[in-house]
Amino acid sequence: MVSTGVESVLAVVARVLFGGVIAFTGVNHFFQTDDMASDAEFRGLPAPRLSVLASGMLLFAGGLGIVLGTFPYVSALGSLASSSSPRC
């Protein structure tokens, strides 16, 4: 399938917006580490502070990977895996 110029531009804009939201969510993990760690501890997650920081790092790296277009499928899967919670 050959994409037109407009489709290419829209794809890049969508990738930047989607990846930017995911990267911002990861940055938010670093700014609100204590609040998120206390919530994770309440939910019974082992090593809550480390878990919050690790998931923030994965979200940021995944979002940045999506924005830059480097391994977008791997980046999206990593972001999805780090944001999924088995306990709600």
Protein Blocks (a to p, Z undefined) as FASTA:
>chain_A
ZZdfklmmmmmmmmmmmmmmmmmmmmmmmmmmmmmmmmmmmnopahkllmmmmmmmmmmm
mmmmmmnopakllmmmmmmmmmpcfbZZ
